Amino acid sequence: MDYNTLLQEYFDGELDEQRESALFRVLSHDTALRQEFNTYVAMQSAAQADAAQTVLPASATASVFGALGYAISGGSVSTGAVTTWQRLRSYAPYVLVSVVSSLLTALIFFLLFPWHENQTTPVAQSAKAVANATATRADGIPHTEKTPVEGSRSAAVFPSRTAQSAAVLAAHVPLVVSSFEEQREEAAEGSMPIEPVQPVRAEQHIAVQAVSSNMEILEISPSVLPSAFSLPSVGLSSVDIAARSILASSYPSVDIPTQTSSSFTNVALSAWYQLSQEHAIGIECGREAFGQEFRQRVGTSMATVRQNPTLWWLGASYRLSLADMQWSDWHPYAQAVLGGTEVGALGKVVLGAQFAPSRNIALLVGVEGSMLAYPVEGVYYTANKLGVTYGIRVQF
Amino acid sequence: MKPTLSASTDNQLFCWLAASHREAEQAFAELYARYGQKLYLYCRKVMGSNSDAHDAFQEVWMQFHAAGKNGTAVQNVSSYLFRIARNVCLNRKRSARTFLNIEDLECVSHDKPYEQRELLSLIDRALDVLDDEYREAFVLHEMHGMAYGDIAAITGDTIPALKNRVWRARKQIRELVAPLLADL
């Protein structure tokens, strides 16, 4: 009997019961064969145990996924989110956060800055008082209008800068406003000189306050300033869109290539609704790479995983434009974004300057900081970025 | 409606590598989860060192992904994957003069008993001495637990030839290891 063949078939799992019994009978009295058999058993056990306990290095996984531009999903590679509905569900919490943030922001500002179109305000009363009062011309000679006060009509006869401010104020009072066309008609009928109502600028705001102090009229309530100083181009229907590019460094710094085949990378698009000249809310979305470093269980060991996935993000935005601090056509602005990506929540802050050569187009440049918070096996990690952003904003 | 990834077959996942980026990413991740560890073990044992195994391992997945992206028709995905691994490893071994680096023979965990660690170390060193075809057959059959039919689909050899190689590999390893086993 060829015992080598029996041994081979035994370790290949191909020995039938009868031949196996014959093999063990021989092994029971053949010491050399038994030693050979035991060696093979030890080798097979060690080899199988080694195979079962071999740990796939996290560095190997990271290099493979990084070279392909794929993200290593935190905690599990099998997300199961293949269907469209499952994919949408995974984004639902971040969309909900964005929508709620937008609504809360709008509510807060509507509460702080109430928009009352037809309410008689202290400004209206002040404007009427100004219109009735005697104004001082630039040359210091008191000037008194001849016609009874009708708001805009009296405003039409104040040619000085101070008086013009009062005219603007009066022109925006609902109860006494008459259109410029009406003024022109009246002027055509009579000899009343008219001055077109000029858009209010910051210096005129100051001028109005000067008028107020000179005339000792009622104090202008700041809460109604937006109503009194609303610009024709900024109203409830004002919408603009913006596109900007982001160049930033990640912290932690992850030197692994990311997927760059798509042209839409490190770019953000936003749509804005202007509540006033200073305040705007909107929605912004973009796509950029985030350097991640976290600890994850791989097999029986804990491994440090480093990756650089390119992620889509979406969030609610708020922008504060400091028009009062304008220099030439530049003025600073601040922007905050709160939203999320497919792996976690995201927050962004931008501090920048806006150059507006015309009313409809503005160029943006600034510094942006962002933080992505993502969970891996129940532990939260952050990916931070700091860099510059530049772009363009177009107002309809 | 597509099935979940874990319920998908290897062929379905391989076909999705040619789909959109998102679907390809998820399909690749699932295939990697199924075969990554086995493939790394194969590369590690065949190449003989961690660093060479790491490079070969990455190249294998790159070629595999490219084949899926190009819509290559494959009947058995696992066999195809290991065929790629075999070709990559053998080509790398032929083109490079490899020296046995003692420091690279770190293949055991300190969680295992001392005797088992020593035996594994001996087996690994013996594997390095074997011919490539014997080593490959031994690793696939003894360590991966692959059936001879699956191994034949990878190597292209007949089953009797593979059986003969595995047995010869066992005997050679035993001859190298047996004198030292007595000391354990």
Contacts between the chains, C-beta under 8 A, distances in Angstrom:
chain1	res1	chain2	res2	distance
A	4	B	167	7.9
A	8	B	163	7.2
A	8	B	167	4.7
A	11	B	170	7.1
A	12	B	148	7.8
A	12	B	163	6.7
A	12	B	166	7.5
A	35	B	178	7.9
A	36	B	174	7.0
A	39	B	174	5.0
A	39	B	177	7.0
A	39	B	178	5.5
A	39	B	181	6.3
A	40	B	170	6.1
A	40	B	174	6.5
A	42	B	119	6.2
A	42	B	181	7.1
A	43	B	119	7.4
A	43	B	123	6.2
A	43	B	142	7.7
A	43	B	170	6.9
A	43	B	173	6.3
A	43	B	174	6.7
A	43	B	177	7.0
A	44	B	142	6.1
A	46	B	116	5.7
A	46	B	119	4.7
A	46	B	120	5.2
A	46	B	123	6.1
A	47	B	120	7.9
A	47	B	123	6.4
A	47	B	142	4.6
A	47	B	143	5.0
A	48	B	142	7.2
A	48	B	143	6.8
A	48	B	145	7.1
A	49	B	112	7.2
A	49	B	116	6.8
A	50	B	107	6.8
A	50	B	108	7.2
A	50	B	120	5.2
A	50	B	123	7.9
A	50	B	143	6.8
A	51	B	38	7.9
A	51	B	41	5.6
A	51	B	143	4.0
A	51	B	144	6.5
A	51	B	145	7.6
A	53	B	109	5.9
A	53	B	111	7.8
A	53	B	112	7.4
A	54	B	37	6.4
A	54	B	40	6.9
A	54	B	41	4.7
A	54	B	44	7.0
A	54	B	107	7.7
A	55	B	37	7.8
A	55	B	109	7.9
A	56	B	36	5.2
A	56	B	37	4.6
A	56	B	40	4.9
A	57	B	40	7.4
A	57	B	50	7.9
A	57	B	54	7.2
A	59	B	54	7.3
A	60	B	40	6.3
A	60	B	54	5.5
A	60	B	57	5.5
A	60	B	58	6.9
A	61	B	32	7.4
A	61	B	36	6.9
A	63	B	54	7.5
A	63	B	58	5.4
A	64	B	32	7.2
A	64	B	57	7.3
A	64	B	58	5.4
A	64	B	61	4.7
A	64	B	62	7.7
A	65	B	29	7.8
A	65	B	32	7.9
A	67	B	58	6.5
A	67	B	62	6.4
A	68	B	28	6.9
A	68	B	61	7.6
A	68	B	62	7.5
A	68	B	65	5.9
A	70	B	25	4.5
A	70	B	28	6.2
A	70	B	29	6.8
A	71	B	25	6.9
A	72	B	29	7.6
A	73	B	29	6.4
A	77	B	29	3.9
A	77	B	30	6.3
A	77	B	32	6.5
A	77	B	33	4.3
A	78	B	4	7.8
A	78	B	5	4.9
A	78	B	6	5.1
A	78	B	29	7.2
A	78	B	30	5.5
A	78	B	33	6.2
A	79	B	5	7.1
A	79	B	26	6.1
A	79	B	29	7.9
A	80	B	4	4.4
A	80	B	5	5.8
A	80	B	6	6.8
A	81	B	26	7.5
A	82	B	2	4.7
A	82	B	3	7.6
A	82	B	4	6.3
A	82	B	5	6.1
A	82	B	23	6.9
A	82	B	26	6.3
A	83	B	1	5.7
A	83	B	2	5.9
A	87	B	22	7.8
A	259	B	21	7.4
A	262	B	21	7.9
A	299	B	37	7.1
A	300	B	109	7.9
A	300	B	111	7.7
